[in-house]
């Protein structure tokens, strides 16, 4: 057998890769890594999350590469004239995309929660959590004040609670929630 050597740097941004002691994989921890951003965006627009039809991988890559989208919230501030100049985006495609973006703001809270991509929070867990906590603010307050109340939800364990606490404590994620609220996504 050949000995395998894990990469030391992220192939997308050249940042040093990090291995968490509790996991077997190495990850890029750069908040500005274009590959991470593309993955986050693909998850947010997916059918299980916000279901933004027409927002495929190729479009996401073009938008990130041209710095037209820098976060989930910036999807909602896109301008039609910027989209029409991209590959495979004519007038009709652009109109459909912008309709889908607008309609995504009406998705239920559990889809938004799932779409945020919090580690260990899948669709079923997001749905269960959203029946008890009606918004990101309620969930965050519970995570800070009484995390044991979240553990009472069927299927939600300590690892999920810790993951949500870590996610909501991150200043970048606090800024994301504020930005999404500002553009009309009612978290």
PyMOL commands that place a pseudoatom at each C-alpha (Angstrom):
pseudoatom trace, name=CA, resn=UNK, resi=1, chain=A, elem=C, hetatm=0, pos=[0.000, 0.000, 0.000]
pseudoatom trace, name=CA, resn=UNK, resi=2, chain=A, elem=C, hetatm=0, pos=[0.972, 3.583, -0.573]
pseudoatom trace, name=CA, resn=UNK, resi=3, chain=A, elem=C, hetatm=0, pos=[1.248, 5.951, 2.317]
pseudoatom trace, name=CA, resn=UNK, resi=4, chain=A, elem=C, hetatm=0, pos=[-1.234, 8.839, 2.008]
pseudoatom trace, name=CA, resn=UNK, resi=5, chain=A, elem=C, hetatm=0, pos=[-0.301, 12.368, 2.897]
pseudoatom trace, name=CA, resn=UNK, resi=6, chain=A, elem=C, hetatm=0, pos=[-3.051, 14.807, 3.779]
pseudoatom trace, name=CA, resn=UNK, resi=7, chain=A, elem=C, hetatm=0, pos=[-2.796, 18.223, 2.141]
pseudoatom trace, name=CA, resn=UNK, resi=8, chain=A, elem=C, hetatm=0, pos=[-1.437, 20.984, 4.353]
pseudoatom trace, name=CA, resn=UNK, resi=9, chain=A, elem=C, hetatm=0, pos=[-3.085, 23.898, 2.522]
pseudoatom trace, name=CA, resn=UNK, resi=10, chain=A, elem=C, hetatm=0, pos=[-6.573, 24.489, 1.157]
pseudoatom trace, name=CA, resn=UNK, resi=11, chain=A, elem=C, hetatm=0, pos=[-6.555, 24.071, -2.637]
pseudoatom trace, name=CA, resn=UNK, resi=12, chain=A, elem=C, hetatm=0, pos=[-8.981, 26.990, -3.030]
pseudoatom trace, name=CA, resn=UNK, resi=13, chain=A, elem=C, hetatm=0, pos=[-7.465, 29.675, -0.792]
pseudoatom trace, name=CA, resn=UNK, resi=14, chain=A, elem=C, hetatm=0, pos=[-4.060, 28.328, 0.280]
pseudoatom trace, name=CA, resn=UNK, resi=15, chain=A, elem=C, hetatm=0, pos=[-4.953, 28.655, 3.998]
pseudoatom trace, name=CA, resn=UNK, resi=16, chain=A, elem=C, hetatm=0, pos=[-3.498, 26.142, 6.441]
pseudoatom trace, name=CA, resn=UNK, resi=17, chain=A, elem=C, hetatm=0, pos=[-5.814, 23.174, 6.944]
pseudoatom trace, name=CA, resn=UNK, resi=18, chain=A, elem=C, hetatm=0, pos=[-6.788, 22.253, 10.507]
pseudoatom trace, name=CA, resn=UNK, resi=19, chain=A, elem=C, hetatm=0, pos=[-7.795, 18.939, 12.041]
pseudoatom trace, name=CA, resn=UNK, resi=20, chain=A, elem=C, hetatm=0, pos=[-10.189, 19.110, 14.967]
pseudoatom trace, name=CA, resn=UNK, resi=21, chain=A, elem=C, hetatm=0, pos=[-9.180, 16.634, 17.668]
pseudoatom trace, name=CA, resn=UNK, resi=22, chain=A, elem=C, hetatm=0, pos=[-12.701, 15.164, 17.690]
pseudoatom trace, name=CA, resn=UNK, resi=23, chain=A, elem=C, hetatm=0, pos=[-12.837, 14.571, 13.920]
pseudoatom trace, name=CA, resn=UNK, resi=24, chain=A, elem=C, hetatm=0, pos=[-10.889, 12.520, 11.420]
pseudoatom trace, name=CA, resn=UNK, resi=25, chain=A, elem=C, hetatm=0, pos=[-10.993, 15.106, 8.612]
pseudoatom trace, name=CA, resn=UNK, resi=26, chain=A, elem=C, hetatm=0, pos=[-8.989, 18.232, 7.919]
pseudoatom trace, name=CA, resn=UNK, resi=27, chain=A, elem=C, hetatm=0, pos=[-10.815, 21.477, 7.176]
pseudoatom trace, name=CA, resn=UNK, resi=28, chain=A, elem=C, hetatm=0, pos=[-10.154, 24.939, 5.917]
pseudoatom trace, name=CA, resn=UNK, resi=29, chain=A, elem=C, hetatm=0, pos=[-11.115, 27.413, 8.655]
pseudoatom trace, name=CA, resn=UNK, resi=30, chain=A, elem=C, hetatm=0, pos=[-10.769, 30.548, 6.499]
pseudoatom trace, name=CA, resn=UNK, resi=31, chain=A, elem=C, hetatm=0, pos=[-14.072, 32.479, 6.712]
pseudoatom trace, name=CA, resn=UNK, resi=32, chain=A, elem=C, hetatm=0, pos=[-13.309, 34.011, 3.312]
pseudoatom trace, name=CA, resn=UNK, resi=33, chain=A, elem=C, hetatm=0, pos=[-12.486, 30.786, 1.447]
pseudoatom trace, name=CA, resn=UNK, resi=34, chain=A, elem=C, hetatm=0, pos=[-14.339, 30.762, -1.890]
pseudoatom trace, name=CA, resn=UNK, resi=35, chain=A, elem=C, hetatm=0, pos=[-14.817, 26.972, -1.784]
pseudoatom trace, name=CA, resn=UNK, resi=36, chain=A, elem=C, hetatm=0, pos=[-16.442, 27.158, 1.650]
pseudoatom trace, name=CA, resn=UNK, resi=37, chain=A, elem=C, hetatm=0, pos=[-18.667, 30.022, 0.498]
pseudoatom trace, name=CA, resn=UNK, resi=38, chain=A, elem=C, hetatm=0, pos=[-19.751, 28.027, -2.570]
pseudoatom trace, name=CA, resn=UNK, resi=39, chain=A, elem=C, hetatm=0, pos=[-20.649, 25.076, -0.333]
pseudoatom trace, name=CA, resn=UNK, resi=40, chain=A, elem=C, hetatm=0, pos=[-22.608, 27.281, 2.075]
pseudoatom trace, name=CA, resn=UNK, resi=41, chain=A, elem=C, hetatm=0, pos=[-24.504, 28.862, -0.809]
pseudoatom trace, name=CA, resn=UNK, resi=42, chain=A, elem=C, hetatm=0, pos=[-25.280, 25.487, -2.447]
pseudoatom trace, name=CA, resn=UNK, resi=43, chain=A, elem=C, hetatm=0, pos=[-26.712, 24.300, 0.849]
pseudoatom trace, name=CA, resn=UNK, resi=44, chain=A, elem=C, hetatm=0, pos=[-28.797, 27.468, 1.393]
pseudoatom trace, name=CA, resn=UNK, resi=45, chain=A, elem=C, hetatm=0, pos=[-30.387, 27.359, -2.080]
pseudoatom trace, name=CA, resn=UNK, resi=46, chain=A, elem=C, hetatm=0, pos=[-31.011, 23.579, -2.022]
pseudoatom trace, name=CA, resn=UNK, resi=47, chain=A, elem=C, hetatm=0, pos=[-34.511, 22.053, -2.139]
pseudoatom trace, name=CA, resn=UNK, resi=48, chain=A, elem=C, hetatm=0, pos=[-34.333, 20.968, 1.508]
pseudoatom trace, name=CA, resn=UNK, resi=49, chain=A, elem=C, hetatm=0, pos=[-33.491, 24.505, 2.576]
pseudoatom trace, name=CA, resn=UNK, resi=50, chain=A, elem=C, hetatm=0, pos=[-34.625, 27.652, 0.761]
pseudoatom trace, name=CA, resn=UNK, resi=51, chain=A, elem=C, hetatm=0, pos=[-35.397, 25.938, -2.574]
pseudoatom trace, name=CA, resn=UNK, resi=52, chain=A, elem=C, hetatm=0, pos=[-34.167, 28.688, -4.898]
pseudoatom trace, name=CA, resn=UNK, resi=53, chain=A, elem=C, hetatm=0, pos=[-34.746, 27.138, -8.311]
pseudoatom trace, name=CA, resn=UNK, resi=54, chain=A, elem=C, hetatm=0, pos=[-32.219, 28.143, -10.976]
pseudoatom trace, name=CA, resn=UNK, resi=55, chain=A, elem=C, hetatm=0, pos=[-29.445, 28.837, -8.486]
pseudoatom trace, name=CA, resn=UNK, resi=56, chain=A, elem=C, hetatm=0, pos=[-27.132, 26.010, -9.523]
pseudoatom trace, name=CA, resn=UNK, resi=57, chain=A, elem=C, hetatm=0, pos=[-23.483, 25.295, -8.834]
pseudoatom trace, name=CA, resn=UNK, resi=58, chain=A, elem=C, hetatm=0, pos=[-22.180, 26.947, -12.016]
pseudoatom trace, name=CA, resn=UNK, resi=59, chain=A, elem=C, hetatm=0, pos=[-24.030, 30.166, -11.248]
pseudoatom trace, name=CA, resn=UNK, resi=60, chain=A, elem=C, hetatm=0, pos=[-22.818, 30.127, -7.648]
pseudoatom trace, name=CA, resn=UNK, resi=61, chain=A, elem=C, hetatm=0, pos=[-19.211, 29.665, -8.792]
pseudoatom trace, name=CA, resn=UNK, resi=62, chain=A, elem=C, hetatm=0, pos=[-19.499, 32.604, -11.201]
pseudoatom trace, name=CA, resn=UNK, resi=63, chain=A, elem=C, hetatm=0, pos=[-21.079, 34.842, -8.563]
pseudoatom trace, name=CA, resn=UNK, resi=64, chain=A, elem=C, hetatm=0, pos=[-18.417, 33.996, -5.967]
pseudoatom trace, name=CA, resn=UNK, resi=65, chain=A, elem=C, hetatm=0, pos=[-15.568, 34.305, -8.469]
pseudoatom trace, name=CA, resn=UNK, resi=66, chain=A, elem=C, hetatm=0, pos=[-16.756, 37.787, -9.500]
pseudoatom trace, name=CA, resn=UNK, resi=67, chain=A, elem=C, hetatm=0, pos=[-17.428, 38.714, -5.857]
pseudoatom trace, name=CA, resn=UNK, resi=68, chain=A, elem=C, hetatm=0, pos=[-21.086, 39.469, -6.603]
pseudoatom trace, name=CA, resn=UNK, resi=69, chain=A, elem=C, hetatm=0, pos=[-22.087, 37.207, -3.712]
pseudoatom trace, name=CA, resn=UNK, resi=70, chain=A, elem=C, hetatm=0, pos=[-20.013, 37.250, -0.532]
pseudoatom trace, name=CA, resn=UNK, resi=71, chain=A, elem=C, hetatm=0, pos=[-22.500, 35.699, 1.917]
pseudoatom trace, name=CA, resn=UNK, resi=72, chain=A, elem=C, hetatm=0, pos=[-25.937, 34.116, 2.011]
pseudoatom trace, name=CA, resn=UNK, resi=73, chain=A, elem=C, hetatm=0, pos=[-27.497, 37.526, 2.639]
pseudoatom trace, name=CA, resn=UNK, resi=74, chain=A, elem=C, hetatm=0, pos=[-25.922, 39.012, -0.497]
pseudoatom trace, name=CA, resn=UNK, resi=75, chain=A, elem=C, hetatm=0, pos=[-28.074, 36.667, -2.623]
pseudoatom trace, name=CA, resn=UNK, resi=76, chain=A, elem=C, hetatm=0, pos=[-30.956, 38.949, -1.685]
pseudoatom trace, name=CA, resn=UNK, resi=77, chain=A, elem=C, hetatm=0, pos=[-29.149, 42.123, -2.762]
pseudoatom trace, name=CA, resn=UNK, resi=78, chain=A, elem=C, hetatm=0, pos=[-28.181, 40.915, -6.247]
pseudoatom trace, name=CA, resn=UNK, resi=79, chain=A, elem=C, hetatm=0, pos=[-29.060, 43.164, -9.156]
pseudoatom trace, name=CA, resn=UNK, resi=80, chain=A, elem=C, hetatm=0, pos=[-30.588, 41.820, -12.371]
pseudoatom trace, name=CA, resn=UNK, resi=81, chain=A, elem=C, hetatm=0, pos=[-28.035, 43.586, -14.551]
pseudoatom trace, name=CA, resn=UNK, resi=82, chain=A, elem=C, hetatm=0, pos=[-25.204, 41.718, -12.807]
pseudoatom trace, name=CA, resn=UNK, resi=83, chain=A, elem=C, hetatm=0, pos=[-26.853, 38.347, -13.399]
pseudoatom trace, name=CA, resn=UNK, resi=84, chain=A, elem=C, hetatm=0, pos=[-27.734, 38.861, -17.069]
pseudoatom trace, name=CA, resn=UNK, resi=85, chain=A, elem=C, hetatm=0, pos=[-24.047, 39.186, -17.976]
pseudoatom trace, name=CA, resn=UNK, resi=86, chain=A, elem=C, hetatm=0, pos=[-23.218, 35.717, -16.637]
pseudoatom trace, name=CA, resn=UNK, resi=87, chain=A, elem=C, hetatm=0, pos=[-22.988, 32.482, -18.658]
pseudoatom trace, name=CA, resn=UNK, resi=88, chain=A, elem=C, hetatm=0, pos=[-26.344, 30.853, -19.425]
pseudoatom trace, name=CA, resn=UNK, resi=89, chain=A, elem=C, hetatm=0, pos=[-28.342, 33.697, -17.890]
pseudoatom trace, name=CA, resn=UNK, resi=90, chain=A, elem=C, hetatm=0, pos=[-30.685, 35.368, -20.323]
pseudoatom trace, name=CA, resn=UNK, resi=91, chain=A, elem=C, hetatm=0, pos=[-33.617, 37.621, -19.564]
pseudoatom trace, name=CA, resn=UNK, resi=92, chain=A, elem=C, hetatm=0, pos=[-36.089, 34.814, -18.902]
pseudoatom trace, name=CA, resn=UNK, resi=93, chain=A, elem=C, hetatm=0, pos=[-33.684, 32.844, -16.699]
pseudoatom trace, name=CA, resn=UNK, resi=94, chain=A, elem=C, hetatm=0, pos=[-32.878, 35.964, -14.729]
pseudoatom trace, name=CA, resn=UNK, resi=95, chain=A, elem=C, hetatm=0, pos=[-36.563, 36.756, -14.168]
pseudoatom trace, name=CA, resn=UNK, resi=96, chain=A, elem=C, hetatm=0, pos=[-37.257, 33.206, -12.963]
pseudoatom trace, name=CA, resn=UNK, resi=97, chain=A, elem=C, hetatm=0, pos=[-34.243, 33.330, -10.652]
pseudoatom trace, name=CA, resn=UNK, resi=98, chain=A, elem=C, hetatm=0, pos=[-35.297, 36.631, -9.087]
pseudoatom trace, name=CA, resn=UNK, resi=99, chain=A, elem=C, hetatm=0, pos=[-38.837, 35.337, -8.593]
pseudoatom trace, name=CA, resn=UNK, resi=100, chain=A, elem=C, hetatm=0, pos=[-37.415, 32.255, -6.840]
pseudoatom trace, name=CA, resn=UNK, resi=101, chain=A, elem=C, hetatm=0, pos=[-35.171, 34.443, -4.660]
pseudoatom trace, name=CA, resn=UNK, resi=102, chain=A, elem=C, hetatm=0, pos=[-38.142, 36.582, -3.622]
pseudoatom trace, name=CA, resn=UNK, resi=103, chain=A, elem=C, hetatm=0, pos=[-40.313, 33.513, -2.955]
pseudoatom trace, name=CA, resn=UNK, resi=104, chain=A, elem=C, hetatm=0, pos=[-37.580, 31.946, -0.808]
pseudoatom trace, name=CA, resn=UNK, resi=105, chain=A, elem=C, hetatm=0, pos=[-38.151, 34.658, 1.791]
pseudoatom trace, name=CA, resn=UNK, resi=106, chain=A, elem=C, hetatm=0, pos=[-41.491, 32.963, 2.503]
pseudoatom trace, name=CA, resn=UNK, resi=107, chain=A, elem=C, hetatm=0, pos=[-39.951, 29.607, 3.413]
pseudoatom trace, name=CA, resn=UNK, resi=108, chain=A, elem=C, hetatm=0, pos=[-40.762, 28.374, 6.918]
pseudoatom trace, name=CA, resn=UNK, resi=109, chain=A, elem=C, hetatm=0, pos=[-38.352, 28.869, 9.805]
pseudoatom trace, name=CA, resn=UNK, resi=110, chain=A, elem=C, hetatm=0, pos=[-37.255, 25.214, 9.914]
pseudoatom trace, name=CA, resn=UNK, resi=111, chain=A, elem=C, hetatm=0, pos=[-35.978, 25.450, 6.314]
pseudoatom trace, name=CA, resn=UNK, resi=112, chain=A, elem=C, hetatm=0, pos=[-34.059, 28.599, 7.204]
pseudoatom trace, name=CA, resn=UNK, resi=113, chain=A, elem=C, hetatm=0, pos=[-32.569, 26.914, 10.265]
pseudoatom trace, name=CA, resn=UNK, resi=114, chain=A, elem=C, hetatm=0, pos=[-31.535, 23.898, 8.198]
pseudoatom trace, name=CA, resn=UNK, resi=115, chain=A, elem=C, hetatm=0, pos=[-30.216, 26.198, 5.459]
pseudoatom trace, name=CA, resn=UNK, resi=116, chain=A, elem=C, hetatm=0, pos=[-27.822, 27.908, 7.858]
pseudoatom trace, name=CA, resn=UNK, resi=117, chain=A, elem=C, hetatm=0, pos=[-25.743, 24.735, 7.725]
pseudoatom trace, name=CA, resn=UNK, resi=118, chain=A, elem=C, hetatm=0, pos=[-25.150, 24.333, 11.444]
pseudoatom trace, name=CA, resn=UNK, resi=119, chain=A, elem=C, hetatm=0, pos=[-23.063, 21.224, 12.055]
pseudoatom trace, name=CA, resn=UNK, resi=120, chain=A, elem=C, hetatm=0, pos=[-25.194, 18.188, 13.088]
pseudoatom trace, name=CA, resn=UNK, resi=121, chain=A, elem=C, hetatm=0, pos=[-28.522, 19.966, 12.393]
pseudoatom trace, name=CA, resn=UNK, resi=122, chain=A, elem=C, hetatm=0, pos=[-30.344, 18.122, 9.639]
pseudoatom trace, name=CA, resn=UNK, resi=123, chain=A, elem=C, hetatm=0, pos=[-33.806, 18.687, 8.210]
pseudoatom trace, name=CA, resn=UNK, resi=124, chain=A, elem=C, hetatm=0, pos=[-35.625, 16.547, 10.791]
pseudoatom trace, name=CA, resn=UNK, resi=125, chain=A, elem=C, hetatm=0, pos=[-33.807, 18.166, 13.726]
pseudoatom trace, name=CA, resn=UNK, resi=126, chain=A, elem=C, hetatm=0, pos=[-34.435, 21.654, 12.333]
pseudoatom trace, name=CA, resn=UNK, resi=127, chain=A, elem=C, hetatm=0, pos=[-38.139, 20.869, 12.018]
pseudoatom trace, name=CA, resn=UNK, resi=128, chain=A, elem=C, hetatm=0, pos=[-38.326, 19.553, 15.606]
pseudoatom trace, name=CA, resn=UNK, resi=129, chain=A, elem=C, hetatm=0, pos=[-36.413, 22.537, 16.991]
pseudoatom trace, name=CA, resn=UNK, resi=130, chain=A, elem=C, hetatm=0, pos=[-38.534, 25.034, 15.043]
pseudoatom trace, name=CA, resn=UNK, resi=131, chain=A, elem=C, hetatm=0, pos=[-41.757, 23.696, 16.555]
pseudoatom trace, name=CA, resn=UNK, resi=132, chain=A, elem=C, hetatm=0, pos=[-40.506, 24.694, 20.017]
pseudoatom trace, name=CA, resn=UNK, resi=133, chain=A, elem=C, hetatm=0, pos=[-38.491, 27.823, 19.159]
pseudoatom trace, name=CA, resn=UNK, resi=134, chain=A, elem=C, hetatm=0, pos=[-40.186, 30.083, 16.639]
pseudoatom trace, name=CA, resn=UNK, resi=135, chain=A, elem=C, hetatm=0, pos=[-37.181, 32.192, 15.591]
pseudoatom trace, name=CA, resn=UNK, resi=136, chain=A, elem=C, hetatm=0, pos=[-33.414, 32.469, 15.654]
pseudoatom trace, name=CA, resn=UNK, resi=137, chain=A, elem=C, hetatm=0, pos=[-33.694, 34.910, 18.550]
pseudoatom trace, name=CA, resn=UNK, resi=138, chain=A, elem=C, hetatm=0, pos=[-35.786, 32.480, 20.642]
pseudoatom trace, name=CA, resn=UNK, resi=139, chain=A, elem=C, hetatm=0, pos=[-33.402, 29.618, 19.871]
pseudoatom trace, name=CA, resn=UNK, resi=140, chain=A, elem=C, hetatm=0, pos=[-30.325, 31.700, 20.679]
pseudoatom trace, name=CA, resn=UNK, resi=141, chain=A, elem=C, hetatm=0, pos=[-31.864, 32.865, 23.960]
pseudoatom trace, name=CA, resn=UNK, resi=142, chain=A, elem=C, hetatm=0, pos=[-32.618, 29.261, 24.932]
pseudoatom trace, name=CA, resn=UNK, resi=143, chain=A, elem=C, hetatm=0, pos=[-29.090, 28.193, 24.014]
pseudoatom trace, name=CA, resn=UNK, resi=144, chain=A, elem=C, hetatm=0, pos=[-27.721, 30.862, 26.361]
pseudoatom trace, name=CA, resn=UNK, resi=145, chain=A, elem=C, hetatm=0, pos=[-30.242, 30.697, 29.196]
pseudoatom trace, name=CA, resn=UNK, resi=146, chain=A, elem=C, hetatm=0, pos=[-31.528, 27.112, 29.325]
pseudoatom trace, name=CA, resn=UNK, resi=147, chain=A, elem=C, hetatm=0, pos=[-29.800, 24.723, 26.921]
pseudoatom trace, name=CA, resn=UNK, resi=148, chain=A, elem=C, hetatm=0, pos=[-31.327, 21.793, 28.813]
pseudoatom trace, name=CA, resn=UNK, resi=149, chain=A, elem=C, hetatm=0, pos=[-34.742, 22.817, 27.411]
pseudoatom trace, name=CA, resn=UNK, resi=150, chain=A, elem=C, hetatm=0, pos=[-33.421, 22.158, 23.915]
pseudoatom trace, name=CA, resn=UNK, resi=151, chain=A, elem=C, hetatm=0, pos=[-32.174, 18.738, 24.997]
pseudoatom trace, name=CA, resn=UNK, resi=152, chain=A, elem=C, hetatm=0, pos=[-35.776, 17.814, 25.840]
pseudoatom trace, name=CA, resn=UNK, resi=153, chain=A, elem=C, hetatm=0, pos=[-36.676, 17.933, 22.140]
pseudoatom trace, name=CA, resn=UNK, resi=154, chain=A, elem=C, hetatm=0, pos=[-36.849, 14.431, 20.704]
pseudoatom trace, name=CA, resn=UNK, resi=155, chain=A, elem=C, hetatm=0, pos=[-33.695, 13.636, 18.715]
pseudoatom trace, name=CA, resn=UNK, resi=156, chain=A, elem=C, hetatm=0, pos=[-31.656, 16.597, 19.953]
pseudoatom trace, name=CA, resn=UNK, resi=157, chain=A, elem=C, hetatm=0, pos=[-28.570, 15.712, 21.965]
pseudoatom trace, name=CA, resn=UNK, resi=158, chain=A, elem=C, hetatm=0, pos=[-25.636, 17.410, 23.656]
pseudoatom trace, name=CA, resn=UNK, resi=159, chain=A, elem=C, hetatm=0, pos=[-23.490, 17.424, 20.526]
pseudoatom trace, name=CA, resn=UNK, resi=160, chain=A, elem=C, hetatm=0, pos=[-26.190, 19.290, 18.579]
pseudoatom trace, name=CA, resn=UNK, resi=161, chain=A, elem=C, hetatm=0, pos=[-26.719, 21.771, 21.403]
pseudoatom trace, name=CA, resn=UNK, resi=162, chain=A, elem=C, hetatm=0, pos=[-22.971, 22.427, 21.618]
pseudoatom trace, name=CA, resn=UNK, resi=163, chain=A, elem=C, hetatm=0, pos=[-22.800, 22.843, 17.833]
pseudoatom trace, name=CA, resn=UNK, resi=164, chain=A, elem=C, hetatm=0, pos=[-25.660, 25.387, 17.859]
pseudoatom trace, name=CA, resn=UNK, resi=165, chain=A, elem=C, hetatm=0, pos=[-24.121, 27.271, 20.803]
pseudoatom trace, name=CA, resn=UNK, resi=166, chain=A, elem=C, hetatm=0, pos=[-20.826, 27.490, 18.951]
pseudoatom trace, name=CA, resn=UNK, resi=167, chain=A, elem=C, hetatm=0, pos=[-22.554, 28.609, 15.724]
pseudoatom trace, name=CA, resn=UNK, resi=168, chain=A, elem=C, hetatm=0, pos=[-24.668, 31.308, 17.378]
pseudoatom trace, name=CA, resn=UNK, resi=169, chain=A, elem=C, hetatm=0, pos=[-21.676, 32.592, 19.409]
pseudoatom trace, name=CA, resn=UNK, resi=170, chain=A, elem=C, hetatm=0, pos=[-19.623, 33.225, 16.255]
pseudoatom trace, name=CA, resn=UNK, resi=171, chain=A, elem=C, hetatm=0, pos=[-19.631, 36.986, 15.462]
pseudoatom trace, name=CA, resn=UNK, resi=172, chain=A, elem=C, hetatm=0, pos=[-19.745, 36.240, 11.714]
pseudoatom trace, name=CA, resn=UNK, resi=173, chain=A, elem=C, hetatm=0, pos=[-22.949, 34.249, 12.183]
pseudoatom trace, name=CA, resn=UNK, resi=174, chain=A, elem=C, hetatm=0, pos=[-24.497, 36.974, 14.345]
pseudoatom trace, name=CA, resn=UNK, resi=175, chain=A, elem=C, hetatm=0, pos=[-23.752, 39.389, 11.526]
pseudoatom trace, name=CA, resn=UNK, resi=176, chain=A, elem=C, hetatm=0, pos=[-25.272, 36.942, 9.006]
pseudoatom trace, name=CA, resn=UNK, resi=177, chain=A, elem=C, hetatm=0, pos=[-28.533, 36.714, 10.972]
pseudoatom trace, name=CA, resn=UNK, resi=178, chain=A, elem=C, hetatm=0, pos=[-28.722, 40.505, 11.190]
pseudoatom trace, name=CA, resn=UNK, resi=179, chain=A, elem=C, hetatm=0, pos=[-28.002, 40.840, 7.460]
pseudoatom trace, name=CA, resn=UNK, resi=180, chain=A, elem=C, hetatm=0, pos=[-30.620, 38.233, 6.518]
pseudoatom trace, name=CA, resn=UNK, resi=181, chain=A, elem=C, hetatm=0, pos=[-33.213, 39.963, 8.677]
pseudoatom trace, name=CA, resn=UNK, resi=182, chain=A, elem=C, hetatm=0, pos=[-32.282, 43.272, 7.070]
pseudoatom trace, name=CA, resn=UNK, resi=183, chain=A, elem=C, hetatm=0, pos=[-32.892, 41.908, 3.538]
pseudoatom trace, name=CA, resn=UNK, resi=184, chain=A, elem=C, hetatm=0, pos=[-36.270, 40.469, 4.485]
pseudoatom trace, name=CA, resn=UNK, resi=185, chain=A, elem=C, hetatm=0, pos=[-35.585, 36.861, 5.482]
pseudoatom trace, name=CA, resn=UNK, resi=186, chain=A, elem=C, hetatm=0, pos=[-37.541, 36.630, 8.754]
pseudoatom trace, name=CA, resn=UNK, resi=187, chain=A, elem=C, hetatm=0, pos=[-35.254, 34.560, 10.978]
for i in range(1, 187): cmd.bond("trace and resi %d" % i, "trace and resi %d" % (i + 1))
show_as sticks, trace
zoom trace
